[in-house]
């Protein structure tokens, strides 16, 4: 299963991920950064296993991120 990796500490809060895929992303009211919902985390690195049904859309979002902090492995 593919994993979405979000380097949240480097997020600039552009909100492109939350706008394009609100079922996986939301914007924090506390610090204005994107949050990968239901992800496990170690420090500022968040990881979520996703199924193939949403993988294509998530790849588009990863490419749309202006600071390239969304990775798929």
VOVOKE-556514 format. One record per atom (N, C-alpha, C, CB): atom name; chain; x, y, z; residue number from 1; residue in one letter. Coordinates in steps of 0.05 Angstrom, whole numbers, plus 5000, padded with zeros to 4 digits. Last residue first. Glycine has a CB too. Layout:
BEGIN
{pt "CA","A",{X,Y,Z},NUM,"A"}
...
This chain:
BEGIN
{pt "N","A",{5107,5145,4975},73,"X"}
{pt "CA","A",{5126,5123,4973},73,"X"}
{pt "C","A",{5111,5097,4971},73,"X"}
{pt "CB","A",{5144,5123,4998},73,"X"}
{pt "N","A",{5102,5213,4962},72,"X"}
{pt "CA","A",{5088,5187,4960},72,"X"}
{pt "C","A",{5109,5166,4958},72,"X"}
{pt "CB","A",{5068,5186,4935},72,"X"}
{pt "N","A",{5102,5276,4996},71,"X"}
{pt "CA","A",{5116,5255,4982},71,"X"}
{pt "C","A",{5098,5229,4982},71,"X"}
{pt "CB","A",{5144,5249,4994},71,"X"}
{pt "N","A",{5101,5343,5003},70,"X"}
{pt "CA","A",{5083,5320,5003},70,"X"}
{pt "C","A",{5096,5299,4985},70,"X"}
{pt "CB","A",{5054,5327,4993},70,"X"}
{pt "N","A",{5131,5387,4996},69,"X"}
{pt "CA","A",{5134,5374,5021},69,"X"}
{pt "C","A",{5114,5350,5024},69,"X"}
{pt "CB","A",{5129,5393,5044},69,"X"}
{pt "N","A",{5139,5428,4955},68,"X"}
{pt "CA","A",{5146,5399,4951},68,"X"}
{pt "C","A",{5150,5384,4977},68,"X"}
{pt "CB","A",{5170,5397,4934},68,"X"}
{pt "N","A",{5120,5478,4955},67,"X"}
{pt "CA","A",{5145,5474,4969},67,"X"}
{pt "C","A",{5154,5444,4969},67,"X"}
{pt "CB","A",{5144,5484,4998},67,"X"}
{pt "N","A",{5071,5477,4928},66,"X"}
{pt "CA","A",{5092,5496,4919},66,"X"}
{pt "C","A",{5120,5491,4932},66,"X"}
{pt "CB","A",{5084,5524,4923},66,"X"}
{pt "N","A",{5038,5421,4906},65,"X"}
{pt "CA","A",{5049,5434,4930},65,"X"}
{pt "C","A",{5072,5451,4922},65,"X"}
{pt "CB","A",{5058,5412,4951},65,"X"}
{pt "N","A",{5025,5393,4861},64,"X"}
{pt "CA","A",{5015,5420,4863},64,"X"}
{pt "C","A",{5026,5435,4887},64,"X"}
{pt "CB","A",{4985,5420,4865},64,"X"}
{pt "N","A",{5045,5342,4870},63,"X"}
{pt "CA","A",{5057,5358,4849},63,"X"}
{pt "C","A",{5049,5387,4851},63,"X"}
{pt "CB","A",{5051,5347,4821},63,"X"}
{pt "N","A",{5008,5326,4909},62,"X"}
{pt "CA","A",{5037,5327,4915},62,"X"}
{pt "C","A",{5052,5344,4895},62,"X"}
{pt "CB","A",{5049,5298,4916},62,"X"}
{pt "N","A",{4962,5326,4879},61,"X"}
{pt "CA","A",{4965,5345,4901},61,"X"}
{pt "C","A",{4994,5348,4908},61,"X"}
{pt "CB","A",{4948,5337,4925},61,"X"}
{pt "N","A",{4971,5283,4845},60,"X"}
{pt "CA","A",{4967,5309,4834},60,"X"}
{pt "C","A",{4971,5331,4855},60,"X"}
{pt "CB","A",{4938,5312,4822},60,"X"}
{pt "N","A",{4973,5242,4883},59,"X"}
{pt "CA","A",{4997,5248,4867},59,"X"}
{pt "C","A",{4995,5276,4855},59,"X"}
{pt "CB","A",{5001,5227,4846},59,"X"}
{pt "N","A",{4920,5241,4899},58,"X"}
{pt "CA","A",{4940,5250,4919},58,"X"}
{pt "C","A",{4967,5256,4904},58,"X"}
{pt "CB","A",{4945,5228,4940},58,"X"}
{pt "N","A",{4896,5220,4855},57,"X"}
{pt "CA","A",{4889,5247,4863},57,"X"}
{pt "C","A",{4910,5258,4882},57,"X"}
{pt "CB","A",{4861,5248,4876},57,"X"}
{pt "N","A",{4918,5168,4856},56,"X"}
{pt "CA","A",{4922,5186,4833},56,"X"}
{pt "C","A",{4917,5215,4840},56,"X"}
{pt "CB","A",{4904,5177,4810},56,"X"}
{pt "N","A",{4900,5147,4906},55,"X"}
{pt "CA","A",{4928,5152,4901},55,"X"}
{pt "C","A",{4932,5171,4878},55,"X"}
{pt "CB","A",{4942,5126,4895},55,"X"}
{pt "N","A",{4850,5130,4918},54,"X"}
{pt "CA","A",{4855,5159,4921},54,"X"}
{pt "C","A",{4884,5166,4914},54,"X"}
{pt "CB","A",{4849,5167,4949},54,"X"}
{pt "N","A",{4853,5075,4906},53,"X"}
{pt "CA","A",{4831,5091,4896},53,"X"}
{pt "C","A",{4836,5121,4897},53,"X"}
{pt "CB","A",{4805,5084,4911},53,"X"}
{pt "N","A",{4894,5051,4933},52,"X"}
{pt "CA","A",{4899,5058,4906},52,"X"}
{pt "C","A",{4877,5076,4894},52,"X"}
{pt "CB","A",{4902,5033,4889},52,"X"}
{pt "N","A",{4897,5079,5000},51,"X"}
{pt "CA","A",{4891,5058,4980},51,"X"}
{pt "C","A",{4894,5069,4952},51,"X"}
{pt "CB","A",{4862,5046,4984},51,"X"}
{pt "N","A",{4950,5099,5044},50,"X"}
{pt "CA","A",{4926,5104,5028},50,"X"}
{pt "C","A",{4921,5081,5009},50,"X"}
{pt "CB","A",{4928,5131,5013},50,"X"}
{pt "N","A",{4978,5114,5106},49,"X"}
{pt "CA","A",{4975,5093,5085},49,"X"}
{pt "C","A",{4949,5098,5071},49,"X"}
{pt "CB","A",{4976,5064,5097},49,"X"}
{pt "N","A",{5013,5170,5125},48,"X"}
{pt "CA","A",{4986,5158,5123},48,"X"}
{pt "C","A",{4987,5138,5100},48,"X"}
{pt "CB","A",{4964,5179,5118},48,"X"}
{pt "N","A",{5054,5209,5167},47,"X"}
{pt "CA","A",{5052,5187,5148},47,"X"}
{pt "C","A",{5024,5175,5149},47,"X"}
{pt "CB","A",{5074,5166,5153},47,"X"}
{pt "N","A",{5090,5269,5180},46,"X"}
{pt "CA","A",{5065,5254,5183},46,"X"}
{pt "C","A",{5063,5233,5160},46,"X"}
{pt "CB","A",{5041,5273,5182},46,"X"}
{pt "N","A",{5138,5300,5217},45,"X"}
{pt "CA","A",{5134,5283,5193},45,"X"}
{pt "C","A",{5109,5265,5198},45,"X"}
{pt "CB","A",{5160,5265,5188},45,"X"}
{pt "N","A",{5153,5328,5262},44,"X"}
{pt "CA","A",{5137,5342,5242},44,"X"}
{pt "C","A",{5134,5326,5216},44,"X"}
{pt "CB","A",{5149,5369,5236},44,"X"}
{pt "N","A",{5152,5275,5305},43,"X"}
{pt "CA","A",{5159,5303,5303},43,"X"}
{pt "C","A",{5142,5316,5282},43,"X"}
{pt "CB","A",{5189,5306,5296},43,"X"}
{pt "N","A",{5117,5229,5273},42,"X"}
{pt "CA","A",{5142,5231,5289},42,"X"}
{pt "C","A",{5152,5258,5285},42,"X"}
{pt "CB","A",{5163,5208,5282},42,"X"}
{pt "N","A",{5050,5205,5267},41,"X"}
{pt "CA","A",{5071,5225,5264},41,"X"}
{pt "C","A",{5095,5220,5283},41,"X"}
{pt "CB","A",{5060,5252,5270},41,"X"}
{pt "N","A",{4997,5181,5225},40,"X"}
{pt "CA","A",{5015,5178,5248},40,"X"}
{pt "C","A",{5038,5197,5245},40,"X"}
{pt "CB","A",{5025,5148,5251},40,"X"}
{pt "N","A",{4936,5212,5204},39,"X"}
{pt "CA","A",{4963,5203,5199},39,"X"}
{pt "C","A",{4978,5199,5226},39,"X"}
{pt "CB","A",{4979,5224,5183},39,"X"}
{pt "N","A",{4885,5234,5202},38,"X"}
{pt "CA","A",{4888,5206,5209},38,"X"}
{pt "C","A",{4916,5195,5205},38,"X"}
{pt "CB","A",{4868,5190,5193},38,"X"}
{pt "N","A",{4902,5286,5155},37,"X"}
{pt "CA","A",{4883,5274,5174},37,"X"}
{pt "C","A",{4889,5244,5178},37,"X"}
{pt "CB","A",{4855,5278,5164},37,"X"}
{pt "N","A",{4952,5329,5154},36,"X"}
{pt "CA","A",{4944,5304,5141},36,"X"}
{pt "C","A",{4928,5288,5161},36,"X"}
{pt "CB","A",{4969,5287,5131},36,"X"}
{pt "N","A",{4946,5398,5154},35,"X"}
{pt "CA","A",{4947,5374,5171},35,"X"}
{pt "C","A",{4937,5350,5155},35,"X"}
{pt "CB","A",{4931,5378,5197},35,"X"}
{pt "N","A",{4979,5459,5138},34,"X"}
{pt "CA","A",{4962,5436,5131},34,"X"}
{pt "C","A",{4967,5413,5150},34,"X"}
{pt "CB","A",{4968,5428,5102},34,"X"}
{pt "N","A",{4980,5516,5183},33,"X"}
{pt "CA","A",{4992,5496,5166},33,"X"}
{pt "C","A",{4973,5474,5160},33,"X"}
{pt "CB","A",{5018,5485,5180},33,"X"}
{pt "N","A",{4961,5552,5221},32,"X"}
{pt "CA","A",{4956,5558,5192},32,"X"}
{pt "C","A",{4969,5538,5173},32,"X"}
{pt "CB","A",{4967,5585,5186},32,"X"}
{pt "N","A",{4962,5542,5275},31,"X"}
{pt "CA","A",{4986,5553,5263},31,"X"}
{pt "C","A",{4984,5558,5233},31,"X"}
{pt "CB","A",{5008,5533,5267},31,"X"}
{pt "N","A",{4906,5535,5290},30,"X"}
{pt "CA","A",{4927,5542,5309},30,"X"}
{pt "C","A",{4951,5555,5296},30,"X"}
{pt "CB","A",{4935,5518,5326},30,"X"}
{pt "N","A",{4876,5515,5250},29,"X"}
{pt "CA","A",{4870,5542,5259},29,"X"}
{pt "C","A",{4891,5553,5278},29,"X"}
{pt "CB","A",{4842,5543,5273},29,"X"}
{pt "N","A",{4902,5478,5197},28,"X"}
{pt "CA","A",{4902,5483,5226},28,"X"}
{pt "C","A",{4895,5512,5232},28,"X"}
{pt "CB","A",{4929,5475,5239},28,"X"}
{pt "N","A",{4865,5451,5145},27,"X"}
{pt "CA","A",{4884,5473,5153},27,"X"}
{pt "C","A",{4880,5477,5183},27,"X"}
{pt "CB","A",{4879,5499,5137},27,"X"}
{pt "N","A",{4867,5383,5123},26,"X"}
{pt "CA","A",{4853,5407,5134},26,"X"}
{pt "C","A",{4874,5427,5142},26,"X"}
{pt "CB","A",{4835,5399,5158},26,"X"}
{pt "N","A",{4860,5326,5080},25,"X"}
{pt "CA","A",{4875,5349,5090},25,"X"}
{pt "C","A",{4856,5369,5102},25,"X"}
{pt "CB","A",{4891,5361,5067},25,"X"}
{pt "N","A",{4827,5285,5061},24,"X"}
{pt "CA","A",{4853,5278,5073},24,"X"}
{pt "C","A",{4867,5301,5087},24,"X"}
{pt "CB","A",{4871,5267,5051},24,"X"}
{pt "N","A",{4781,5309,5042},23,"X"}
{pt "CA","A",{4778,5285,5058},23,"X"}
{pt "C","A",{4804,5275,5071},23,"X"}
{pt "CB","A",{4766,5262,5040},23,"X"}
{pt "N","A",{4797,5352,5011},22,"X"}
{pt "CA","A",{4790,5357,5038},22,"X"}
{pt "C","A",{4785,5332,5055},22,"X"}
{pt "CB","A",{4765,5374,5039},22,"X"}
{pt "N","A",{4834,5363,4964},21,"X"}
{pt "CA","A",{4828,5337,4976},21,"X"}
{pt "C","A",{4820,5340,5005},21,"X"}
{pt "CB","A",{4853,5318,4972},21,"X"}
{pt "N","A",{4839,5417,4949},20,"X"}
{pt "CA","A",{4837,5396,4928},20,"X"}
{pt "C","A",{4828,5369,4939},20,"X"}
{pt "CB","A",{4862,5393,4913},20,"X"}
{pt "N","A",{4844,5446,4996},19,"X"}
{pt "CA","A",{4824,5453,4977},19,"X"}
{pt "C","A",{4818,5431,4956},19,"X"}
{pt "CB","A",{4832,5479,4962},19,"X"}
{pt "N","A",{4887,5421,5021},18,"X"}
{pt "CA","A",{4861,5421,5034},18,"X"}
{pt "C","A",{4839,5428,5015},18,"X"}
{pt "CB","A",{4861,5440,5058},18,"X"}
{pt "N","A",{4928,5433,4983},17,"X"}
{pt "CA","A",{4921,5405,4989},17,"X"}
{pt "C","A",{4893,5404,5002},17,"X"}
{pt "CB","A",{4942,5393,5009},17,"X"}
{pt "N","A",{4931,5489,4984},16,"X"}
{pt "CA","A",{4924,5476,4959},16,"X"}
{pt "C","A",{4915,5447,4965},16,"X"}
{pt "CB","A",{4947,5476,4939},16,"X"}
{pt "N","A",{4947,5520,5028},15,"X"}
{pt "CA","A",{4921,5507,5028},15,"X"}
{pt "C","A",{4913,5492,5003},15,"X"}
{pt "CB","A",{4900,5527,5035},15,"X"}
{pt "N","A",{4994,5545,5043},14,"X"}
{pt "CA","A",{4981,5554,5018},14,"X"}
{pt "C","A",{4953,5542,5015},14,"X"}
{pt "CB","A",{4998,5547,4994},14,"X"}
{pt "N","A",{5029,5537,5087},13,"X"}
{pt "CA","A",{5001,5543,5091},13,"X"}
{pt "C","A",{4986,5553,5067},13,"X"}
{pt "CB","A",{4998,5563,5113},13,"X"}
{pt "N","A",{5080,5519,5084},12,"X"}
{pt "CA","A",{5076,5548,5084},12,"X"}
{pt "C","A",{5047,5557,5086},12,"X"}
{pt "CB","A",{5089,5560,5058},12,"X"}
{pt "N","A",{5114,5467,5118},11,"X"}
{pt "CA","A",{5090,5476,5105},11,"X"}
{pt "C","A",{5088,5507,5107},11,"X"}
{pt "CB","A",{5065,5463,5118},11,"X"}
{pt "N","A",{5155,5443,5145},10,"X"}
{pt "CA","A",{5163,5460,5123},10,"X"}
{pt "C","A",{5138,5472,5108},10,"X"}
{pt "CB","A",{5180,5445,5103},10,"X"}
{pt "N","A",{5130,5410,5181},9,"X"}
{pt "CA","A",{5146,5432,5192},9,"X"}
{pt "C","A",{5154,5452,5170},9,"X"}
{pt "CB","A",{5171,5421,5205},9,"X"}
{pt "N","A",{5108,5368,5151},8,"X"}
{pt "CA","A",{5091,5390,5161},8,"X"}
{pt "C","A",{5107,5414,5170},8,"X"}
{pt "CB","A",{5073,5381,5183},8,"X"}
{pt "N","A",{5116,5331,5105},7,"X"}
{pt "CA","A",{5136,5344,5121},7,"X"}
{pt "C","A",{5124,5370,5131},7,"X"}
{pt "CB","A",{5163,5350,5104},7,"X"}
{pt "N","A",{5081,5274,5095},6,"X"}
{pt "CA","A",{5078,5303,5096},6,"X"}
{pt "C","A",{5099,5314,5115},6,"X"}
{pt "CB","A",{5049,5311,5105},6,"X"}
{pt "N","A",{5070,5220,5054},5,"X"}
{pt "CA","A",{5088,5231,5074},5,"X"}
{pt "C","A",{5087,5261,5072},5,"X"}
{pt "CB","A",{5118,5220,5070},5,"X"}
{pt "N","A",{5029,5166,5041},4,"X"}
{pt "CA","A",{5032,5195,5037},4,"X"}
{pt "C","A",{5050,5205,5060},4,"X"}
{pt "CB","A",{5004,5210,5037},4,"X"}
{pt "N","A",{5043,5102,5014},3,"X"}
{pt "CA","A",{5042,5120,5037},3,"X"}
{pt "C","A",{5045,5149,5028},3,"X"}
{pt "CB","A",{5064,5113,5057},3,"X"}
{pt "N","A",{5011,5045,4984},2,"X"}
{pt "CA","A",{5027,5069,4983},2,"X"}
{pt "C","A",{5023,5086,5008},2,"X"}
{pt "CB","A",{5019,5086,4959},2,"X"}
{pt "N","A",{5017,4976,5000},1,"X"}
{pt "CA","A",{5000,5000,5000},1,"X"}
{pt "C","A",{5018,5025,5000},1,"X"}
{pt "CB","A",{4981,5000,5025},1,"X"}
